[in-house]
Amino acid sequence: MYQDLLRSFLRDEDGATSIEYALIAGIVSITIVAALSQVSTTLQGTFSSAASHLAPGG
């Protein structure tokens, strides 16, 4: 009885798709955060440079 239940549980793949989607979403989220972090650093330098050129006496 318990062996049949265990076999049935191990063969069941209903939750596998949702776990795969969750992993993909996590990887995409991490990639977006890393890219935005890099872009924000670049933009900060660009705007700081522009602000120093626009400031009086700059």
Secondary structure, 3 states (H helix, E strand, C coil): CHHHHHHHHHHCCCCHHHHHHHHHHHHHHHHHHHHHHHHHHHHHHHHHHHHHHHCCCC
